[in-house]
C-alpha cells in the first residue's frame, strides 16, 4: 500500500502533481487550494507527482505487509 506524505506548508497549490497523476489519485481542495489524496488506495507508487512537484511537497513510499508464513525466519 502506498503512503503519500503531502507537506501542506510547502504546497503552493500549483496543481502540477494533480496533472501528472495518471491514476487520478490527487485532487485540489477548493476551500484551501491545496492538494490531497482523494483515492490513496488507487496509487501505484509511481512517484511522478513527487518528481514533478516544483516545491518538493510530496513524498511517496510503498509499504507492504508480508504474511508471517512467508518469511524465511
Predicted model as a PDB file, atoms N, CA, C, CB and O in Angstrom, pLDDT in the B-factor column:
MODEL        1                                                                  
ATOM      1  N   UNK A   1       0.838  -1.176   0.000  1.00 58.00           N  
ATOM      2  CA  UNK A   1       0.000   0.000   0.000  1.00 58.00           C  
ATOM      3  C   UNK A   1       0.888   1.246   0.000  1.00 58.00           C  
ATOM      4  CB  UNK A   1      -0.956  -0.006   1.217  1.00 58.00           C  
ATOM      5  O   UNK A   1       1.804   1.347   0.816  1.00 58.00           O  
ATOM      6  N   UNK A   2       0.637   2.167  -0.875  1.00 66.00           N  
ATOM      7  CA  UNK A   2       1.445   3.377  -0.939  1.00 66.00           C  
ATOM      8  C   UNK A   2       1.136   4.332   0.208  1.00 66.00           C  
ATOM      9  CB  UNK A   2       1.227   4.078  -2.263  1.00 66.00           C  
ATOM     10  O   UNK A   2       0.021   4.374   0.728  1.00 66.00           O  
ATOM     11  N   UNK A   3       2.133   5.076   0.575  1.00 61.00           N  
ATOM     12  CA  UNK A   3       1.970   6.092   1.602  1.00 61.00           C  
ATOM     13  C   UNK A   3       2.396   7.421   1.009  1.00 61.00           C  
ATOM     14  CB  UNK A   3       2.795   5.751   2.885  1.00 61.00           C  
ATOM     15  O   UNK A   3       3.555   7.600   0.634  1.00 61.00           O  
ATOM     16  N   UNK A   4       1.455   8.354   0.924  1.00 74.00           N  
ATOM     17  CA  UNK A   4       1.766   9.687   0.435  1.00 74.00           C  
ATOM     18  C   UNK A   4       1.874  10.627   1.618  1.00 74.00           C  
ATOM     19  CB  UNK A   4       0.697  10.182  -0.567  1.00 74.00           C  
ATOM     20  O   UNK A   4       1.046  10.616   2.529  1.00 74.00           O  
ATOM     21  N   UNK A   5       2.900  11.426   1.579  1.00 90.00           N  
ATOM     22  CA  UNK A   5       3.033  12.480   2.579  1.00 90.00           C  
ATOM     23  C   UNK A   5       3.012  13.794   1.823  1.00 90.00           C  
ATOM     24  CB  UNK A   5       4.350  12.321   3.440  1.00 90.00           C  
ATOM     25  O   UNK A   5       3.857  14.042   0.963  1.00 90.00           O  
ATOM     26  N   UNK A   6       2.048  14.630   2.147  1.00 94.00           N  
ATOM     27  CA  UNK A   6       1.918  15.917   1.489  1.00 94.00           C  
ATOM     28  C   UNK A   6       2.152  16.997   2.533  1.00 94.00           C  
ATOM     29  CB  UNK A   6       0.521  16.074   0.808  1.00 94.00           C  
ATOM     30  O   UNK A   6       1.396  17.125   3.496  1.00 94.00           O  
ATOM     31  N   UNK A   7       3.207  17.769   2.328  1.00 95.00           N  
ATOM     32  CA  UNK A   7       3.536  18.865   3.237  1.00 95.00           C  
ATOM     33  C   UNK A   7       2.734  20.087   2.802  1.00 95.00           C  
ATOM     34  CB  UNK A   7       5.082  19.169   3.240  1.00 95.00           C  
ATOM     35  O   UNK A   7       3.087  20.770   1.840  1.00 95.00           O  
ATOM     36  N   UNK A   8       1.657  20.348   3.520  1.00 94.00           N  
ATOM     37  CA  UNK A   8       0.765  21.443   3.146  1.00 94.00           C  
ATOM     38  C   UNK A   8       1.401  22.817   3.355  1.00 94.00           C  
ATOM     39  CB  UNK A   8      -0.517  21.352   3.941  1.00 94.00           C  
ATOM     40  O   UNK A   8       0.962  23.804   2.766  1.00 94.00           O  
ATOM     41  N   UNK A   9       2.423  22.875   4.183  1.00 95.00           N  
ATOM     42  CA  UNK A   9       3.162  24.135   4.360  1.00 95.00           C  
ATOM     43  C   UNK A   9       3.927  24.483   3.080  1.00 95.00           C  
ATOM     44  CB  UNK A   9       4.143  24.032   5.564  1.00 95.00           C  
ATOM     45  O   UNK A   9       4.026  25.651   2.704  1.00 95.00           O  
ATOM     46  N   UNK A  10       4.463  23.462   2.420  1.00 96.00           N  
ATOM     47  CA  UNK A  10       5.229  23.680   1.184  1.00 96.00           C  
ATOM     48  C   UNK A  10       4.338  23.822  -0.042  1.00 96.00           C  
ATOM     49  CB  UNK A  10       6.200  22.538   0.969  1.00 96.00           C  
ATOM     50  O   UNK A  10       4.680  24.542  -0.980  1.00 96.00           O  
ATOM     51  N   UNK A  11       3.197  23.136  -0.039  1.00 96.00           N  
ATOM     52  CA  UNK A  11       2.312  23.123  -1.204  1.00 96.00           C  
ATOM     53  C   UNK A  11       1.865  24.538  -1.541  1.00 96.00           C  
ATOM     54  CB  UNK A  11       1.088  22.219  -0.951  1.00 96.00           C  
ATOM     55  O   UNK A  11       1.325  25.249  -0.694  1.00 96.00           O  
ATOM     56  N   UNK A  12       2.097  24.936  -2.792  1.00 96.00           N  
ATOM     57  CA  UNK A  12       1.684  26.279  -3.218  1.00 96.00           C  
ATOM     58  C   UNK A  12       0.435  26.249  -4.099  1.00 96.00           C  
ATOM     59  CB  UNK A  12       2.821  26.959  -3.968  1.00 96.00           C  
ATOM     60  O   UNK A  12       0.020  27.281  -4.627  1.00 96.00           O  
ATOM     61  N   UNK A  13      -0.164  25.066  -4.255  1.00 96.00           N  
ATOM     62  CA  UNK A  13      -1.412  24.949  -4.999  1.00 96.00           C  
ATOM     63  C   UNK A  13      -1.277  25.046  -6.503  1.00 96.00           C  
ATOM     64  CB  UNK A  13      -2.339  25.984  -4.548  1.00 96.00           C  
ATOM     65  O   UNK A  13      -2.241  25.388  -7.189  1.00 96.00           O  
ATOM     66  N   UNK A  14      -0.100  24.751  -7.029  1.00 96.00           N  
ATOM     67  CA  UNK A  14       0.130  24.873  -8.474  1.00 96.00           C  
ATOM     68  C   UNK A  14      -0.576  23.783  -9.282  1.00 96.00           C  
ATOM     69  CB  UNK A  14       1.617  24.828  -8.763  1.00 96.00           C  
ATOM     70  O   UNK A  14      -0.810  23.965 -10.477  1.00 96.00           O  
ATOM     71  N   UNK A  15      -0.918  22.661  -8.659  1.00 96.00           N  
ATOM     72  CA  UNK A  15      -1.633  21.533  -9.265  1.00 96.00           C  
ATOM     73  C   UNK A  15      -0.821  20.752 -10.295  1.00 96.00           C  
ATOM     74  CB  UNK A  15      -2.879  22.032  -9.911  1.00 96.00           C  
ATOM     75  O   UNK A  15      -1.396  19.985 -11.068  1.00 96.00           O  
ATOM     76  N   UNK A  16       0.477  20.923 -10.326  1.00 97.00           N  
ATOM     77  CA  UNK A  16       1.324  20.135 -11.227  1.00 97.00           C  
ATOM     78  C   UNK A  16       1.221  18.656 -10.881  1.00 97.00           C  
ATOM     79  CB  UNK A  16       2.795  20.605 -11.148  1.00 97.00           C  
ATOM     80  O   UNK A  16       1.180  17.816 -11.780  1.00 97.00           O  
ATOM     81  N   UNK A  17       1.179  18.330  -9.615  1.00 96.00           N  
ATOM     82  CA  UNK A  17       1.082  16.934  -9.179  1.00 96.00           C  
ATOM     83  C   UNK A  17      -0.244  16.311  -9.615  1.00 96.00           C  
ATOM     84  CB  UNK A  17       1.230  16.839  -7.652  1.00 96.00           C  
ATOM     85  O   UNK A  17      -0.287  15.141  -9.994  1.00 96.00           O  
ATOM     86  N   UNK A  18      -1.310  17.080  -9.562  1.00 96.00           N  
ATOM     87  CA  UNK A  18      -2.621  16.586  -9.981  1.00 96.00           C  
ATOM     88  C   UNK A  18      -2.592  16.248 -11.468  1.00 96.00           C  
ATOM     89  CB  UNK A  18      -3.727  17.632  -9.682  1.00 96.00           C  
ATOM     90  O   UNK A  18      -3.140  15.231 -11.892  1.00 96.00           O  
ATOM     91  N   UNK A  19      -1.955  17.097 -12.245  1.00 96.00           N  
ATOM     92  CA  UNK A  19      -1.838  16.880 -13.695  1.00 96.00           C  
ATOM     93  C   UNK A  19      -0.989  15.651 -14.011  1.00 96.00           C  
ATOM     94  CB  UNK A  19      -1.232  18.117 -14.370  1.00 96.00           C  
ATOM     95  O   UNK A  19      -1.263  14.943 -14.980  1.00 96.00           O  
ATOM     96  N   UNK A  20       0.042  15.392 -13.199  1.00 95.00           N  
ATOM     97  CA  UNK A  20       0.958  14.292 -13.501  1.00 95.00           C  
ATOM     98  C   UNK A  20       0.491  12.945 -12.958  1.00 95.00           C  
ATOM     99  CB  UNK A  20       2.316  14.602 -12.948  1.00 95.00           C  
ATOM    100  O   UNK A  20       1.076  11.915 -13.294  1.00 95.00           O  
ATOM    101  N   UNK A  21      -0.540  12.930 -12.135  1.00 94.00           N  
ATOM    102  CA  UNK A  21      -1.029  11.675 -11.553  1.00 94.00           C  
ATOM    103  C   UNK A  21      -1.871  10.918 -12.569  1.00 94.00           C  
ATOM    104  CB  UNK A  21      -1.853  11.946 -10.272  1.00 94.00           C  
ATOM    105  O   UNK A  21      -2.979  11.339 -12.903  1.00 94.00           O  
ATOM    106  N   UNK A  22      -1.347   9.807 -13.059  1.00 92.00           N  
ATOM    107  CA  UNK A  22      -2.034   9.032 -14.096  1.00 92.00           C  
ATOM    108  C   UNK A  22      -3.214   8.230 -13.568  1.00 92.00           C  
ATOM    109  CB  UNK A  22      -1.063   8.102 -14.758  1.00 92.00           C  
ATOM    110  O   UNK A  22      -4.054   7.787 -14.352  1.00 92.00           O  
ATOM    111  N   UNK A  23      -3.296   8.034 -12.260  1.00 92.00           N  
ATOM    112  CA  UNK A  23      -4.398   7.262 -11.689  1.00 92.00           C  
ATOM    113  C   UNK A  23      -5.448   8.145 -11.024  1.00 92.00           C  
ATOM    114  CB  UNK A  23      -3.864   6.270 -10.685  1.00 92.00           C  
ATOM    115  O   UNK A  23      -6.357   7.635 -10.369  1.00 92.00           O  
ATOM    116  N   UNK A  24      -5.335   9.451 -11.183  1.00 92.00           N  
ATOM    117  CA  UNK A  24      -6.334  10.405 -10.700  1.00 92.00           C  
ATOM    118  C   UNK A  24      -6.522  10.326  -9.185  1.00 92.00           C  
ATOM    119  CB  UNK A  24      -7.665  10.162 -11.395  1.00 92.00           C  
ATOM    120  O   UNK A  24      -7.635  10.487  -8.683  1.00 92.00           O  
ATOM    121  N   UNK A  25      -5.430  10.077  -8.463  1.00 93.00           N  
ATOM    122  CA  UNK A  25      -5.481   9.959  -7.009  1.00 93.00           C  
ATOM    123  C   UNK A  25      -5.560  11.339  -6.351  1.00 93.00           C  
ATOM    124  CB  UNK A  25      -4.253   9.193  -6.492  1.00 93.00           C  
ATOM    125  O   UNK A  25      -6.291  11.531  -5.380  1.00 93.00           O  
ATOM    126  N   UNK A  26      -4.813  12.279  -6.882  1.00 95.00           N  
ATOM    127  CA  UNK A  26      -4.705  13.593  -6.255  1.00 95.00           C  
ATOM    128  C   UNK A  26      -5.767  14.563  -6.757  1.00 95.00           C  
ATOM    129  CB  UNK A  26      -3.331  14.170  -6.500  1.00 95.00           C  
ATOM    130  O   UNK A  26      -6.122  14.567  -7.936  1.00 95.00           O  
ATOM    131  N   UNK A  27      -6.257  15.372  -5.850  1.00 95.00           N  
ATOM    132  CA  UNK A  27      -7.251  16.400  -6.161  1.00 95.00           C  
ATOM    133  C   UNK A  27      -6.878  17.673  -5.404  1.00 95.00           C  
ATOM    134  CB  UNK A  27      -8.701  15.926  -5.787  1.00 95.00           C  
ATOM    135  O   UNK A  27      -6.062  17.651  -4.483  1.00 95.00           O  
ATOM    136  N   UNK A  28      -7.486  18.768  -5.809  1.00 96.00           N  
ATOM    137  CA  UNK A  28      -7.287  20.037  -5.123  1.00 96.00           C  
ATOM    138  C   UNK A  28      -8.523  20.338  -4.274  1.00 96.00           C  
ATOM    139  CB  UNK A  28      -7.015  21.188  -6.143  1.00 96.00           C  
ATOM    140  O   UNK A  28      -9.657  20.168  -4.724  1.00 96.00           O  
ATOM    141  N   UNK A  29      -8.287  20.786  -3.043  1.00 95.00           N  
ATOM    142  CA  UNK A  29      -9.393  21.233  -2.198  1.00 95.00           C  
ATOM    143  C   UNK A  29      -9.718  22.669  -2.583  1.00 95.00           C  
ATOM    144  CB  UNK A  29      -9.040  21.118  -0.669  1.00 95.00           C  
ATOM    145  O   UNK A  29      -8.852  23.543  -2.542  1.00 95.00           O  
ATOM    146  N   UNK A  30     -10.952  22.902  -2.952  1.00 92.00           N  
ATOM    147  CA  UNK A  30     -11.352  24.238  -3.368  1.00 92.00           C  
ATOM    148  C   UNK A  30     -11.231  25.245  -2.227  1.00 92.00           C  
ATOM    149  CB  UNK A  30     -12.778  24.217  -3.893  1.00 92.00           C  
ATOM    150  O   UNK A  30     -10.867  26.398  -2.454  1.00 92.00           O  
ATOM    151  N   UNK A  31     -11.533  24.816  -1.004  1.00 94.00           N  
ATOM    152  CA  UNK A  31     -11.514  25.716   0.139  1.00 94.00           C  
ATOM    153  C   UNK A  31     -10.110  26.219   0.461  1.00 94.00           C  
ATOM    154  CB  UNK A  31     -12.097  25.024   1.346  1.00 94.00           C  
ATOM    155  O   UNK A  31      -9.924  27.387   0.802  1.00 94.00           O  
ATOM    156  N   UNK A  32      -9.107  25.315   0.348  1.00 93.00           N  
ATOM    157  CA  UNK A  32      -7.743  25.677   0.753  1.00 93.00           C  
ATOM    158  C   UNK A  32      -6.814  25.905  -0.421  1.00 93.00           C  
ATOM    159  CB  UNK A  32      -7.169  24.607   1.633  1.00 93.00           C  
ATOM    160  O   UNK A  32      -5.782  26.561  -0.280  1.00 93.00           O  
ATOM    161  N   UNK A  33      -7.171  25.370  -1.582  1.00 95.00           N  
ATOM    162  CA  UNK A  33      -6.280  25.466  -2.731  1.00 95.00           C  
ATOM    163  C   UNK A  33      -5.059  24.568  -2.600  1.00 95.00           C  
ATOM    164  CB  UNK A  33      -5.839  26.892  -2.921  1.00 95.00           C  
ATOM    165  O   UNK A  33      -4.043  24.795  -3.257  1.00 95.00           O  
ATOM    166  N   UNK A  34      -5.157  23.556  -1.757  1.00 96.00           N  
ATOM    167  CA  UNK A  34      -4.058  22.613  -1.520  1.00 96.00           C  
ATOM    168  C   UNK A  34      -4.453  21.228  -2.030  1.00 96.00           C  
ATOM    169  CB  UNK A  34      -3.692  22.555  -0.005  1.00 96.00           C  
ATOM    170  O   UNK A  34      -5.634  20.907  -2.163  1.00 96.00           O  
ATOM    171  N   UNK A  35      -3.443  20.428  -2.307  1.00 95.00           N  
ATOM    172  CA  UNK A  35      -3.653  19.085  -2.836  1.00 95.00           C  
ATOM    173  C   UNK A  35      -3.965  18.100  -1.701  1.00 95.00           C  
ATOM    174  CB  UNK A  35      -2.412  18.619  -3.626  1.00 95.00           C  
ATOM    175  O   UNK A  35      -3.539  18.287  -0.562  1.00 95.00           O  
ATOM    176  N   UNK A  36      -4.715  17.052  -2.041  1.00 94.00           N  
ATOM    177  CA  UNK A  36      -4.947  15.958  -1.095  1.00 94.00           C  
ATOM    178  C   UNK A  36      -5.124  14.670  -1.893  1.00 94.00           C  
ATOM    179  CB  UNK A  36      -6.202  16.238  -0.188  1.00 94.00           C  
ATOM    180  O   UNK A  36      -5.439  14.705  -3.083  1.00 94.00           O  
ATOM    181  N   UNK A  37      -4.919  13.541  -1.233  1.00 93.00           N  
ATOM    182  CA  UNK A  37      -5.074  12.242  -1.877  1.00 93.00           C  
ATOM    183  C   UNK A  37      -6.526  11.807  -1.737  1.00 93.00           C  
ATOM    184  CB  UNK A  37      -4.109  11.182  -1.258  1.00 93.00           C  
ATOM    185  O   UNK A  37      -6.936  11.342  -0.674  1.00 93.00           O  
ATOM    186  N   UNK A  38      -7.299  11.954  -2.797  1.00 93.00           N  
ATOM    187  CA  UNK A  38      -8.719  11.609  -2.778  1.00 93.00           C  
ATOM    188  C   UNK A  38      -8.930  10.100  -2.811  1.00 93.00           C  
ATOM    189  CB  UNK A  38      -9.434  12.258  -3.955  1.00 93.00           C  
ATOM    190  O   UNK A  38      -9.860   9.584  -2.191  1.00 93.00           O  
ATOM    191  N   UNK A  39      -8.066   9.397  -3.535  1.00 91.00           N  
ATOM    192  CA  UNK A  39      -8.185   7.945  -3.680  1.00 91.00           C  
ATOM    193  C   UNK A  39      -6.834   7.279  -3.435  1.00 91.00           C  
ATOM    194  CB  UNK A  39      -8.721   7.577  -5.084  1.00 91.00           C  
ATOM    195  O   UNK A  39      -6.253   6.721  -4.365  1.00 91.00           O  
ATOM    196  N   UNK A  40      -6.320   7.324  -2.204  1.00 88.00           N  
ATOM    197  CA  UNK A  40      -4.973   6.790  -1.932  1.00 88.00           C  
ATOM    198  C   UNK A  40      -4.836   5.306  -2.245  1.00 88.00           C  
ATOM    199  CB  UNK A  40      -4.616   7.021  -0.487  1.00 88.00           C  
ATOM    200  O   UNK A  40      -3.738   4.840  -2.551  1.00 88.00           O  
ATOM    201  N   UNK A  41      -5.934   4.557  -2.174  1.00 86.00           N  
ATOM    202  CA  UNK A  41      -5.869   3.118  -2.447  1.00 86.00           C  
ATOM    203  C   UNK A  41      -5.611   2.826  -3.928  1.00 86.00           C  
ATOM    204  CB  UNK A  41      -7.167   2.444  -2.008  1.00 86.00           C  
ATOM    205  O   UNK A  41      -5.234   1.707  -4.277  1.00 86.00           O  
ATOM    206  N   UNK A  42      -5.806   3.807  -4.790  1.00 89.00           N  
ATOM    207  CA  UNK A  42      -5.561   3.622  -6.226  1.00 89.00           C  
ATOM    208  C   UNK A  42      -4.141   4.006  -6.654  1.00 89.00           C  
ATOM    209  CB  UNK A  42      -6.556   4.436  -7.017  1.00 89.00           C  
ATOM    210  O   UNK A  42      -3.774   3.824  -7.815  1.00 89.00           O  
ATOM    211  N   UNK A  43      -3.352   4.530  -5.731  1.00 89.00           N  
ATOM    212  CA  UNK A  43      -1.988   4.964  -6.053  1.00 89.00           C  
ATOM    213  C   UNK A  43      -1.109   3.769  -6.424  1.00 89.00           C  
ATOM    214  CB  UNK A  43      -1.371   5.725  -4.863  1.00 89.00           C  
ATOM    215  O   UNK A  43      -1.126   2.742  -5.746  1.00 89.00           O  
ATOM    216  N   UNK A  44      -0.352   3.910  -7.490  1.00 86.00           N  
ATOM    217  CA  UNK A  44       0.550   2.857  -7.950  1.00 86.00           C  
ATOM    218  C   UNK A  44       1.991   3.093  -7.530  1.00 86.00           C  
ATOM    219  CB  UNK A  44       0.479   2.738  -9.446  1.00 86.00           C  
ATOM    220  O   UNK A  44       2.885   2.357  -7.948  1.00 86.00           O  
ATOM    221  N   UNK A  45       2.228   4.104  -6.713  1.00 86.00           N  
ATOM    222  CA  UNK A  45       3.560   4.453  -6.204  1.00 86.00           C  
ATOM    223  C   UNK A  45       4.555   4.748  -7.322  1.00 86.00           C  
ATOM    224  CB  UNK A  45       4.094   3.328  -5.337  1.00 86.00           C  
ATOM    225  O   UNK A  45       5.737   4.424  -7.203  1.00 86.00           O  
ATOM    226  N   UNK A  46       4.088   5.356  -8.395  1.00 90.00           N  
ATOM    227  CA  UNK A  46       4.993   5.686  -9.499  1.00 90.00           C  
ATOM    228  C   UNK A  46       5.876   6.885  -9.164  1.00 90.00           C  
ATOM    229  CB  UNK A  46       4.195   5.969 -10.769  1.00 90.00           C  
ATOM    230  O   UNK A  46       6.927   7.070  -9.777  1.00 90.00           O  
ATOM    231  N   UNK A  47       5.458   7.694  -8.204  1.00 91.00           N  
ATOM    232  CA  UNK A  47       6.190   8.859  -7.716  1.00 91.00           C  
ATOM    233  C   UNK A  47       6.295  10.000  -8.724  1.00 91.00           C  
ATOM    234  CB  UNK A  47       7.559   8.445  -7.310  1.00 91.00           C  
ATOM    235  O   UNK A  47       7.111  10.902  -8.535  1.00 91.00           O  
ATOM    236  N   UNK A  48       5.502   9.989  -9.778  1.00 94.00           N  
ATOM    237  CA  UNK A  48       5.525  11.098 -10.732  1.00 94.00           C  
ATOM    238  C   UNK A  48       5.098  12.402 -10.068  1.00 94.00           C  
ATOM    239  CB  UNK A  48       4.615  10.794 -11.925  1.00 94.00           C  
ATOM    240  O   UNK A  48       5.653  13.461 -10.362  1.00 94.00           O  
ATOM    241  N   UNK A  49       4.128  12.331  -9.187  1.00 95.00           N  
ATOM    242  CA  UNK A  49       3.673  13.541  -8.503  1.00 95.00           C  
ATOM    243  C   UNK A  49       4.798  14.157  -7.688  1.00 95.00           C  
ATOM    244  CB  UNK A  49       2.478  13.230  -7.597  1.00 95.00           C  
ATOM    245  O   UNK A  49       4.988  15.373  -7.703  1.00 95.00           O  
ATOM    246  N   UNK A  50       5.544  13.322  -6.979  1.00 94.00           N  
ATOM    247  CA  UNK A  50       6.656  13.812  -6.164  1.00 94.00           C  
ATOM    248  C   UNK A  50       7.777  14.362  -7.034  1.00 94.00           C  
ATOM    249  CB  UNK A  50       7.192  12.695  -5.267  1.00 94.00           C  
ATOM    250  O   UNK A  50       8.375  15.389  -6.711  1.00 94.00           O  
ATOM    251  N   UNK A  51       8.059  13.684  -8.131  1.00 95.00           N  
ATOM    252  CA  UNK A  51       9.134  14.129  -9.029  1.00 95.00           C  
ATOM    253  C   UNK A  51       8.782  15.447  -9.719  1.00 95.00           C  
ATOM    254  CB  UNK A  51       9.423  13.053 -10.082  1.00 95.00           C  
ATOM    255  O   UNK A  51       9.656  16.279  -9.962  1.00 95.00           O  
ATOM    256  N   UNK A  52       7.503  15.631 -10.031  1.00 96.00           N  
ATOM    257  CA  UNK A  52       7.084  16.831 -10.756  1.00 96.00           C  
ATOM    258  C   UNK A  52       6.792  18.026  -9.849  1.00 96.00           C  
ATOM    259  CB  UNK A  52       5.865  16.523 -11.570  1.00 96.00           C  
ATOM    260  O   UNK A  52       6.731  19.156 -10.333  1.00 96.00           O  
ATOM    261  N   UNK A  53       6.614  17.806  -8.566  1.00 96.00           N  
ATOM    262  CA  UNK A  53       6.285  18.893  -7.648  1.00 96.00           C  
ATOM    263  C   UNK A  53       7.454  19.878  -7.574  1.00 96.00           C  
ATOM    264  CB  UNK A  53       5.946  18.338  -6.237  1.00 96.00           C  
ATOM    265  O   UNK A  53       8.542  19.505  -7.136  1.00 96.00           O  
ATOM    266  N   UNK A  54       7.247  21.124  -7.993  1.00 97.00           N  
ATOM    267  CA  UNK A  54       8.349  22.083  -8.030  1.00 97.00           C  
ATOM    268  C   UNK A  54       8.844  22.528  -6.653  1.00 97.00           C  
ATOM    269  CB  UNK A  54       7.928  23.282  -8.805  1.00 97.00           C  
ATOM    270  O   UNK A  54       9.946  23.065  -6.542  1.00 97.00           O  
ATOM    271  N   UNK A  55       8.051  22.315  -5.609  1.00 97.00           N  
ATOM    272  CA  UNK A  55       8.470  22.747  -4.276  1.00 97.00           C  
ATOM    273  C   UNK A  55       8.791  21.574  -3.342  1.00 97.00           C  
ATOM    274  CB  UNK A  55       7.388  23.604  -3.656  1.00 97.00           C  
ATOM    275  O   UNK A  55       9.099  21.781  -2.168  1.00 97.00           O  
ATOM    276  N   UNK A  56       8.719  20.339  -3.865  1.00 95.00           N  
ATOM    277  CA  UNK A  56       9.067  19.160  -3.069  1.00 95.00           C  
ATOM    278  C   UNK A  56       8.113  18.884  -1.918  1.00 95.00           C  
ATOM    279  CB  UNK A  56      10.443  19.314  -2.527  1.00 95.00           C  
ATOM    280  O   UNK A  56       8.538  18.454  -0.846  1.00 95.00           O  
ATOM    281  N   UNK A  57       6.835  19.126  -2.133  1.00 96.00           N  
ATOM    282  CA  UNK A  57       5.845  18.962  -1.069  1.00 96.00           C  
ATOM    283  C   UNK A  57       5.322  17.538  -0.928  1.00 96.00           C  
ATOM    284  CB  UNK A  57       4.696  19.881  -1.313  1.00 96.00           C  
ATOM    285  O   UNK A  57       4.606  17.244   0.030  1.00 96.00           O  
ATOM    286  N   UNK A  58       5.662  16.645  -1.859  1.00 95.00           N  
ATOM    287  CA  UNK A  58       5.089  15.295  -1.838  1.00 95.00           C  
ATOM    288  C   UNK A  58       6.192  14.245  -1.729  1.00 95.00           C  
ATOM    289  CB  UNK A  58       4.241  15.047  -3.103  1.00 95.00           C  
ATOM    290  O   UNK A  58       7.219  14.323  -2.403  1.00 95.00           O  
ATOM    291  N   UNK A  59       5.952  13.267  -0.865  1.00 92.00           N  
ATOM    292  CA  UNK A  59       6.816  12.096  -0.751  1.00 92.00           C  
ATOM    293  C   UNK A  59       5.935  10.863  -0.903  1.00 92.00           C  
ATOM    294  CB  UNK A  59       7.597  12.079   0.616  1.00 92.00           C  
ATOM    295  O   UNK A  59       4.851  10.793  -0.324  1.00 92.00           O  
ATOM    296  N   UNK A  60       6.401   9.897  -1.678  1.00 89.00           N  
ATOM    297  CA  UNK A  60       5.657   8.653  -1.866  1.00 89.00           C  
ATOM    298  C   UNK A  60       6.578   7.497  -1.503  1.00 89.00           C  
ATOM    299  CB  UNK A  60       5.127   8.515  -3.339  1.00 89.00           C  
ATOM    300  O   UNK A  60       7.733   7.447  -1.924  1.00 89.00           O  
ATOM    301  N   UNK A  61       6.049   6.577  -0.721  1.00 82.00           N  
ATOM    302  CA  UNK A  61       6.786   5.358  -0.411  1.00 82.00           C  
ATOM    303  C   UNK A  61       5.806   4.197  -0.497  1.00 82.00           C  
ATOM    304  CB  UNK A  61       7.465   5.433   1.006  1.00 82.00           C  
ATOM    305  O   UNK A  61       4.591   4.396  -0.528  1.00 82.00           O  
ATOM    306  N   UNK A  62       6.333   3.016  -0.536  1.00 75.00           N  
ATOM    307  CA  UNK A  62       5.484   1.831  -0.658  1.00 75.00           C  
ATOM    308  C   UNK A  62       5.664   0.971   0.576  1.00 75.00           C  
ATOM    309  CB  UNK A  62       5.820   1.025  -1.945  1.00 75.00           C  
ATOM    310  O   UNK A  62       6.782   0.593   0.924  1.00 75.00           O  
ATOM    311  N   UNK A  63       4.570   0.667   1.229  1.00 71.00           N  
ATOM    312  CA  UNK A  63       4.582  -0.169   2.420  1.00 71.00           C  
ATOM    313  C   UNK A  63       3.789  -1.422   2.103  1.00 71.00           C  
ATOM    314  CB  UNK A  63       3.994   0.582   3.663  1.00 71.00           C  
ATOM    315  O   UNK A  63       2.676  -1.352   1.582  1.00 71.00           O  
ATOM    316  N   UNK A  64       4.363  -2.551   2.417  1.00 73.00           N  
ATOM    317  CA  UNK A  64       3.657  -3.801   2.147  1.00 73.00           C  
ATOM    318  C   UNK A  64       3.667  -4.683   3.388  1.00 73.00           C  
ATOM    319  CB  UNK A  64       4.293  -4.541   0.954  1.00 73.00           C  
ATOM    320  O   UNK A  64       4.553  -4.587   4.237  1.00 73.00           O  
ATOM    321  N   UNK A  65       2.693  -5.514   3.467  1.00 74.00           N  
ATOM    322  CA  UNK A  65       2.607  -6.463   4.566  1.00 74.00           C  
ATOM    323  C   UNK A  65       2.932  -7.849   4.028  1.00 74.00           C  
ATOM    324  CB  UNK A  65       1.196  -6.433   5.233  1.00 74.00           C  
ATOM    325  O   UNK A  65       2.273  -8.338   3.110  1.00 74.00           O  
ATOM    326  N   UNK A  66       3.948  -8.474   4.602  1.00 78.00           N  
ATOM    327  CA  UNK A  66       4.308  -9.829   4.215  1.00 78.00           C  
ATOM    328  C   UNK A  66       3.805 -10.777   5.307  1.00 78.00           C  
ATOM    329  CB  UNK A  66       5.860  -9.971   4.002  1.00 78.00           C  
ATOM    330  O   UNK A  66       4.184 -10.639   6.470  1.00 78.00           O  
ATOM    331  N   UNK A  67       2.960 -11.729   4.940  1.00 83.00           N  
ATOM    332  CA  UNK A  67       2.452 -12.669   5.945  1.00 83.00           C  
ATOM    333  C   UNK A  67       3.600 -13.416   6.637  1.00 83.00           C  
ATOM    334  CB  UNK A  67       1.485 -13.676   5.292  1.00 83.00           C  
ATOM    335  O   UNK A  67       4.594 -13.774   6.006  1.00 83.00           O  
ATOM    336  N   UNK A  68       3.445 -13.635   7.906  1.00 84.00           N  
ATOM    337  CA  UNK A  68       4.473 -14.293   8.715  1.00 84.00           C  
ATOM    338  C   UNK A  68       4.864 -15.644   8.136  1.00 84.00           C  
ATOM    339  CB  UNK A  68       3.986 -14.468  10.148  1.00 84.00           C  
ATOM    340  O   UNK A  68       6.027 -16.041   8.217  1.00 84.00           O  
ATOM    341  N   UNK A  69       3.915 -16.345   7.559  1.00 87.00           N  
ATOM    342  CA  UNK A  69       4.189 -17.666   6.998  1.00 87.00           C  
ATOM    343  C   UNK A  69       5.176 -17.626   5.831  1.00 87.00           C  
ATOM    344  CB  UNK A  69       2.900 -18.302   6.545  1.00 87.00           C  
ATOM    345  O   UNK A  69       5.826 -18.629   5.536  1.00 87.00           O  
ATOM    346  N   UNK A  70       5.290 -16.497   5.179  1.00 86.00           N  
ATOM    347  CA  UNK A  70       6.164 -16.389   4.018  1.00 86.00           C  
ATOM    348  C   UNK A  70       7.570 -15.916   4.361  1.00 86.00           C  
ATOM    349  CB  UNK A  70       5.558 -15.456   3.020  1.00 86.00           C  
ATOM    350  O   UNK A  70       8.457 -15.935   3.508  1.00 86.00           O  
ATOM    351  N   UNK A  71       7.778 -15.497   5.592  1.00 83.00           N  
ATOM    352  CA  UNK A  71       9.108 -15.037   5.987  1.00 83.00           C  
ATOM    353  C   UNK A  71      10.037 -16.227   6.179  1.00 83.00           C  
ATOM    354  CB  UNK A  71       9.035 -14.197   7.278  1.00 83.00           C  
ATOM    355  O   UNK A  71       9.625 -17.255   6.716  1.00 83.00           O  
ATOM    356  N   UNK A  72      11.290 -16.097   5.746  1.00 80.00           N  
ATOM    357  CA  UNK A  72      12.229 -17.228   5.794  1.00 80.00           C  
ATOM    358  C   UNK A  72      12.758 -17.519   7.203  1.00 80.00           C  
ATOM    359  CB  UNK A  72      13.395 -16.956   4.871  1.00 80.00           C  
ATOM    360  O   UNK A  72      13.470 -18.507   7.381  1.00 80.00           O  
ATOM    361  N   UNK A  73      12.454 -16.737   8.161  1.00 73.00           N  
ATOM    362  CA  UNK A  73      12.990 -16.963   9.518  1.00 73.00           C  
ATOM    363  C   UNK A  73      11.913 -17.185  10.519  1.00 73.00           C  
ATOM    364  CB  UNK A  73      13.834 -15.805   9.959  1.00 73.00           C  
ATOM    365  O   UNK A  73      12.198 -17.388  11.699  1.00 73.00           O  
TER     366      UNK A  73                                                      
ENDMDL                                                                          
END                                                                             
